[in-house]
Amino acid sequence: MEKKKYKVLVNGMGNIGTSLIHLLLRYKNELHIEQIYAVKRSFKDWQMTEIEMLQAQGVIIGTTSRSSVPNRPSLEDLLPIVDYIFEATANGVGLENLNTYQTLDHLLGASAQGSEKGFGTSFMAGINEEKIKNQRFVHVVSCNTHGSAALLNVFTGKGLENLQSADMVVVRRSEDIGNHQRLVSANVVARHLDHIAGTHHSIDVIDMYKTLGVECPLTSSDITTPSQLMHAVRFNIQLKEALSETPEELIKNQPFLSMTKKFDSNVVFELGRRYGFGGRIYEHAIVLISNLLISNKTIKGWAFVPQEGNTLLSTIRAFMLQVSLTDHDAVFLKIKTDLLKEQW
């Protein structure tokens, strides 16, 4: 029996969208993708080199409006012919587009990124995969939400069975290395959005675990730094029972988490640039394994968090589960084997 081939659309060609396109191109055959479309709001002269590179690899690139760029397909032209949409816009644009996507009866599914909370079921690979099978709309949680949830998952169990409480401080890089719009000149503390949970990171982790019927006693704070490299998180996890395995053993059994003995994020970032596909790191988080504080029922330490490499991996996984890809477990195992490393 011939396997179904999918036509997919990446809506948005910023940092996340273009990085996602490269992953889709690399695993096009494994993901049974027939054609990749992408749409961009505007076309500047200085952007044409990258657009031409993607077009040379077979990506058909259109625009969000028929009138904005002549001789290119518009989003309106493409929506009736695609099977799945990777929503890669931000700042509420994806939520606005959801109203249109919901009217497309032929659409098998769509996913949106961290800022577009409310787009669908909150999701992260390795946490609540069963909950999004055959779901049409999925919200892939942010990169730092990935990092926080992964740390809880590895040290307290998939259902947080051994979690008493946790507090995390997310140290954010201000923007991607290719941008220069939000780079701060000094440390900036984020407002707490909830009087118990704190910042959106813990709120999103809590909401994601609610899809499993699990209460997550997590508090988070957030400070943005003048860096364009990696995020970090300082975690303080209180356990019900002391760890029965070493942190190294637990991490080795959790493929989405990695370890490092390095203390400088720029060194880890540089390794990702050298050895990661597209110069990226795809683990949910990288634990500084030689710098943990473990005392009875408490584990404290630091982890580095990749920019959006972890969310891109979850986005690929969401696509597989939403469209019921025939051999999704075998395909995802191959992708994880290719992209994830035990140590950095």
N, C-alpha and C positions, 0 to 999 in steps of 0.2 A: 504494500500500500504506500503510495507516494505521500510524503510528509507535506503538510501545508507550509506554504511560503508566505512571509509577512511583509507588508509594506508599512514602514514606520516613519514617523515624522518627529523631528527634534524642533520644538518651537522655542527659538532663542539661541543665539550664537555668541553668547558671552563666554566666560571662562568655563562654566559648567557645561554648556551646550556643545562647544567645540571639543572639549575633552571627552565628552560622552560619544560624540560622533567617531572619534578615533578608536574608542573601545568597540563600538558597533562594527566598524570596518574590520578590525582585527578578528572579531569572532562572528563575522557575518554568516559564514557557512554553518557553524555550530548552532547559531541562534535561528537558523532557517529564515534569514532575512533576504527577501528578493530585491528590495529597493529601499535606500535611505533618502528621505527628503529632509530638508531643513529650511527654516524661514528666518529671515532677519528683518528688523524694522527699517534700517537704512544702510546704505552702502557708501562708505567713504573711500576715496582713492587709495589711502594708505592701507586699507583693509583688503584690497583686491588680490594681493599676492596669496594670502591664506585662502581666500575663497577659490581662487583658481587651482590651488593645490588640492583642495577637497573635491572640486569638480573633476579634476583629473583622475581621482580615485572612484568616480562614479556617483558621487553625491549630487543630487539635483537640488539646487538652492533657489528658493523663492523669497517672496517678500510678504509682509503682513497685510499689505493693501495693494489692490490692483493699480491704483493710480500713482503709487510712490515710485516704483521702478519699472520702466517699460521692458517688455520682452522677457519677463520672468513670471513664473506661475505665482499666484497669490495664495495666501492661506485659505481663502474662500474656495479656490480651485482645488486645493489638495485635500481638504477635509473629507470630501465624499469618497476618496479613493484609498485612504490609509486605514490600516487595521488597528494601529496603536499609536499613541501620542506620548512622547517624552516632553513634558512641559518644563522648560528650562528658563523661564522668566522669573522675576522676583518682584517684591514690593507690592503684592496684591494683584498683579497682572494675571497670574495663573488662576487665581480665584475668580476673577472676572471672566476668563475664558472658559471656566468650568460650566457656566450656564449654557454656552454654545455646545460644548462636548456632550452634555447630557441629552441633547436633542438628536444626537447621531446614533440611530438604532444599530447601525452596522459596526460601530466601534467596539472592539473587544475590550479595550482598556486604556487608561492613561495614568501617568504618575506625575507628581510635582515635587519640587524641592522644598527644603527646610522652611523658608519664609512663608510658604503658602499653606499654613496650618488650617485645616478645615476642608482641604481639597478632597480628602478621602480618609480611609483607615490609616492611622499612623503606623509606620513600618520601619523595620531595620532587619537586615539579613541576620539569621541565627537566633532571633528572639521570638517573633510571632509569625512565622512563615505560614502556618496552617490557617491563620486568620485572613489571609488575603488571596487564597486560592480562588480563582474565578471572580474575584471582586473587580468591578470596573474601574474604580477610582481609589488611588493609593497616595498617601502623603509620606514621602521619604524624609525622615527626621534629619536634623542638621548634623554636621560633622562633629560638633562638640557633644551633642546629645548621643551620638554613636559612641564617643569615647567614654562618657559617664556610664551609659547603660552596659557597655562591654565590661567595664571594671566590676560593676555589681554582679554581672552574669558569671564572671570567672571565679570570683571569690566567695559568692554566696549561693550559687546554683541558678539554673535557668528560671526557676519559679521563685527565686529569692528566698528559698527555704531557710537559709541560715543568716538572713539579714535582720539585725536589730534596728539600726538606723545608719544613715550616712550623710556626710557633709562634704561638698566639693567646691573648690575654687577654680574656676575656669580662667586661664590666662590666655587671652585671645591675641593673635596677630591681627593687625587692623585691616588688611586686605591682601589680595593675591599679589604675587611678585610682579605680575604683568600690568597692574593698575596703579593709578596715582590720584585717586579721587578722595579716599577716606583715610589716608595715612595720618595718624595723630602725631603730635609733637611731644606728648607726655602721656603718662598713664591716665586712663579714663575709667572710672568705676561705673558700672551699669546700675540702673535702678532695680530694686527688687520689685517684681510684679505681683508677688503673692506674699502675705505676711508670714507664712510658714515655709512654703516651698522656695521662695526667693526668685531667681531669674528663670527665664523661659527654658533653660536647659533641664532643670529638675521638673518643671511643669510638663514638658514634653515627654520626659522619661516616665513620669507618673501616668500620664495619659496613655502612653504606649503599653505599659504593663496592665492597665485597666482592660485592654482588649483580651488579656489572658485571665481576667478576674483576679488579679494580684494587686494588693496594696503595696506601694513603694514609699517607705519613709525616708525621703531624700530631700536635702536642702542644698541649694547652689548659690554661689555668688560669681561675679564676672568682672574682670578688669581687662581692658584693652591696652596693648603696649605698642610702642613705635617699632614694630617688626613686620616684615612681609614674608616670613618663613613659615614657622609652625606654631600651632596652638600648644598649650600644655594644660594639665589639670593636676591639682594637688588634692588627693583624696584621703578621707578619714572614714573608714568603714568599721562600724561596730557590729560584731558577730554575736549570734546566740551561743554558738559553740566554737571553741578554738579550731583552727585549721587542722585537718587530719593529714593533709598532703602539703608538700612544700609549694611556695608560689611558682617555682619553676615547673614543677609537675603539672600544676593546674593550668598554667599558660600553654604548655606544650600540648595539652589535650583540647585547647580552644583555638581553632585555626584562625579566627579573626583577630586574635591578639598576638602581639610580638614582644620581644624583649630587646633591650640594649644595655650595654655597660658604659655607654657614652653619656656625658653630662651636658654637652653642648648641642642645642637643637640645630644649629647651622651645620654641624658635622653630619648629623643624621639626615638632614635635608639634602646635603650634598650627595650622600650615598643614594638617596632616592633619585636624585637627578642623574646619577651615573647608571644605576642598575634597575630602576623601576621602569615599567612600560610608560612611555610618554613622560619620563622624568618624575613620576609620581609614586607615592607610597599608598597602598590600598588597605592596610590593616585598620581596624577600628581604633586601636590605640597601641602605643609602644611603651611598655612599662620599663622604668629605670630599675632593673632587677637588683642591682647592687646597692640600692639606696632606699630600701624599704625599712620601715619601723614596725616590728611585729611584737606585740606584748599581749599575752593571754588571748583575749577575744577582740583585739584591736589590730587593724592593719592600716598603716599610713604610708604614703609615698607619692611619687610623681610619675606621670606618664606624658609622653608627647602625643599629640593628636594631629594626623595629617589634615591638610586643608579639606578638599572635598573628594579625595580618592576613596575614602570609606563610603561616602554617600553614592558615588558612582557605581561601586560594586553592589550596593543594595538596590540601586535603580535597575541594574541588569537582572538581578534576582527577582525583583518585582515583576518585570516584564515576563520572565519565564513562568511565574506562578499565575499571573493574571490571564495569560493566553493559553495556559495548560500545555506548555511546550512538551512534546512527546517524551523526550529523554532528558528532562530538565535536571535531574539529580546528577547524571553522568556529565552533562555539559558544565554544570556549575562546579563540579569537582575538578574538572580540567582547568576552568578559569581560575579557581582558587589556587590550584597547584602552580599555575603560571605566575600569578600576581602576588601571592602572599609568601612572606618569608618568616622563618622562626626567629631570626635575630637580625638586627641592624647595627 
